[in-house]
Amino acid sequence: MGFSIGGLVSDVIQLYSFLMLIWCLCSWFPNVRWYDQPFKTLDAIIQPVVAPFRRVIPPINNIDLSPMIAMAVLQFVGVFVRNSLP
């Protein structure tokens, strides 16, 4: 059983994608207080990755698709890293 850097990086990306999914689900509820913990920390972790996608991808009919695109890109990077790094 060997240690794989690619596997570790891929697992971290998977965890981040899971946190992004939780962040997206929380955004559906209007009573979530984003300035209280743990939502404030979750938002601070996810926003830096989603923000560049928001600048490039406009909302379609008031639906923000940038988190979904960001998650797809993260998944692609995770698979690429797992398969290319030892």
C-alpha positions as CSV (number, residue, x, y, z in Angstrom):
1,M,0.0,0.0,0.0
2,G,1.8,3.1,-1.2
3,F,1.3,6.8,-0.6
4,S,0.1,8.7,-3.6
5,I,0.4,12.5,-3.9
6,G,-2.1,12.5,-6.8
7,G,-4.6,10.5,-4.6
8,L,-4.2,12.9,-1.7
9,V,-4.7,16.0,-3.9
10,S,-7.7,14.4,-5.6
11,D,-9.2,13.6,-2.2
12,V,-8.8,17.2,-1.0
13,I,-10.5,18.3,-4.2
14,Q,-13.3,15.9,-3.5
15,L,-13.7,17.3,0.0
16,Y,-13.8,20.8,-1.4
17,S,-16.4,19.8,-4.0
18,F,-18.5,18.3,-1.2
19,L,-18.3,21.6,0.8
20,M,-19.2,23.5,-2.4
21,L,-22.3,21.3,-2.8
22,I,-23.3,22.0,0.9
23,W,-22.8,25.7,0.2
24,C,-25.0,25.5,-2.9
25,L,-27.7,23.7,-1.0
26,C,-27.6,26.3,1.8
27,S,-28.1,29.1,-0.7
28,W,-31.6,27.8,-1.5
29,F,-32.7,28.6,2.0
30,P,-33.4,32.3,2.5
31,N,-33.1,32.1,6.3
32,V,-29.5,31.0,6.4
33,R,-27.5,33.7,8.1
34,W,-24.2,33.9,6.1
35,Y,-22.7,36.2,8.7
36,D,-22.9,33.6,11.5
37,Q,-20.8,30.5,12.0
38,P,-20.4,27.9,10.4
39,F,-21.9,29.6,7.3
40,K,-19.5,32.5,7.4
41,T,-16.5,30.1,7.3
42,L,-18.0,28.0,4.5
43,D,-18.7,31.1,2.5
44,A,-15.1,32.3,3.0
45,I,-13.8,29.0,1.8
46,I,-16.0,28.7,-1.3
47,Q,-16.2,32.3,-2.6
48,P,-12.6,32.6,-3.7
49,V,-13.0,29.7,-6.2
50,V,-16.5,30.6,-7.4
51,A,-15.8,34.4,-7.8
52,P,-13.7,34.1,-11.0
53,F,-16.3,31.9,-12.6
54,R,-19.0,34.5,-11.7
55,R,-17.0,37.2,-13.5
56,V,-16.9,35.1,-16.7
57,I,-20.3,33.3,-16.6
58,P,-23.4,35.5,-16.5
59,P,-26.5,34.3,-14.7
60,I,-29.1,32.8,-17.0
61,N,-32.7,33.8,-16.1
62,N,-31.4,34.8,-12.6
63,I,-29.9,31.3,-12.1
64,D,-26.2,31.4,-11.2
65,L,-24.5,28.5,-12.9
66,S,-21.0,29.4,-11.9
67,P,-20.8,27.1,-8.8
68,M,-21.9,24.1,-11.0
69,I,-19.2,25.0,-13.6
70,A,-16.6,25.5,-10.9
71,M,-17.5,22.1,-9.4
72,A,-17.2,20.4,-12.9
73,V,-13.8,22.0,-13.4
74,L,-12.7,20.9,-9.9
75,Q,-13.8,17.3,-10.7
76,F,-11.9,17.4,-14.0
77,V,-8.8,18.6,-12.2
78,G,-9.2,16.0,-9.5
79,V,-9.3,13.2,-12.1
80,F,-6.4,14.6,-14.0
81,V,-4.3,14.9,-10.9
82,R,-5.1,11.4,-9.7
83,N,-4.1,9.9,-13.1
84,S,-1.0,12.0,-13.7
85,L,0.8,12.3,-10.4
86,P,2.4,9.3,-8.8
